[in-house]
């Protein structure tokens, strides 16, 4: 089947990234790590943002993401 005409099926998982440098850095860290194990990443959705506190200061940011990737085509 022509790849351009075929439907793509996605798998969605949840991952959590963390960084002391802010929300954007936590997202980038999570996506960079996920891309080492998964291929075909297509989109992400931020589900929640939270932070850790230590000595009355923000210690780190944690971001929960839903990440979707394309499933491999089945063998014909």
N, C-alpha and C positions, 0 to 999 in steps of 0.2 A: 504494500500500500504506500502511496506517496506520503512522505513524512509531513509535508505541508498540509495535507488534507486529513491526516489521521488525528484523532483526539488524543490529548495528553492526559494521563492520569497521575495525580499527585499523592504523595504520602505526606502527612503532617505530623510533626513531633513537637514536643516542648523542650526547650533548653533554657538554662540560666547562665548568664554571664555576669561577671563582677569586675569591678575596678575601683581603685581609690581616686581615679581621675575624672569621674563623672559618668553620667548615663550614656552619652555617646561612646565613650571608651569601653563601657561594659557591653554595649551592643556589638561594637566592632570585634572585641575579644571573643564573644560568643560565636559570631559568624565566622571569624577566621578559624577557630577551633573546629566548628562543625564542618567547614569545607575540607578539613584534613581527612575526615571519615566519610563524608557524604559527597556525592557529585550531583550535578543538576539542580543546585539550589535555585529557587525561583523567586520567593518572596518571604517576608517575615511580618509578624504582627506583634507589637508590644502588648503583653497581657497585663503585666504589673511591674511596678517600680517600687523598690524598698531600699532601705539603707541600714547599715550597721553603725552604731555609735560607741565610741570609746573615749573616756575622759571628756565627756560633754562635747565632743567633736565628731563630725561625720568621718567614719573610718573607711567605709567602702559603699559603693552603690551596687545593687543587685537588680538585674532586669530579666524578667521571665519573657521569653519569646516563643511564639508558635512559628515554626519554620517549615516551609514546604519545599519538596524536591520532586522532580519528575521520576517516576518509576521506569526502569529499563523496559524496552519493548520485549515482549515474549518472543521466544524463538518460533519462527514460522515452520 
